[in-house]
Amino acid sequence: MSTNEASVVLLRHGETEWSLDGRHTGLSDIELTENGLQEARDAGKRLSGMEFDHVLTSPLKRARDTCELAGFGADAQTTDELTEWNYGEYEGITTVEIQKTKPDWWLFADGCPGGESAADVGNRVDPLIERAKAGGGRWLFVAHGHVLRVVGARWAGLPPEDASMLLLGTAAVCVLGYEHGRPALKHWNETGSLS
């Protein structure tokens, strides 16, 4: 990596009751479970020794708490660009429940009534990605599963709908960087050691 190329580490927040149940958790400010608290601390161990020029987190508590427990809260700034997908009418319910009335519904293709589409989320995160790429340095984004999947897709130049292919577990770590000057996903959905 040349010195002027950015690298971005993504950290998804730890487990919540709603993530455990598979409920769409967008703007609801759900607490981490006890397991989620431990996942956040474990993520901090995986990231130990890493230093960042910029630490950005979603304003929602589950992301801010994960950032703090991982050891990066003192340097963090919140940004609405990393807020989770707005699920509108589908907030708090599962895909299985939605598909009982809309059998072919898929978040990344159909979006949410009263909420956002994949294109909306892509448009929201694109300026943040461009700032990171233009500014260079090392960045940490602490946020949520679906928005970070869109960040990964957009980093690589893919349409936001293609984020459906990038699964992301709770407290997982991803590394975005470059190969031969082209944006690439260097690590994805890491839950073990990064050494």
Helices and strands as residue ranges (DSSP letters): E 7-12, H 17-21, H 34-46, E 54-57, H 61-69, G 73-75, E 76-78, G 80-82, G 88-90, H 95-101, H 107-110, H 118-135, E 138-143, H 145-155, G 160-165, E 173-179, E 182-190
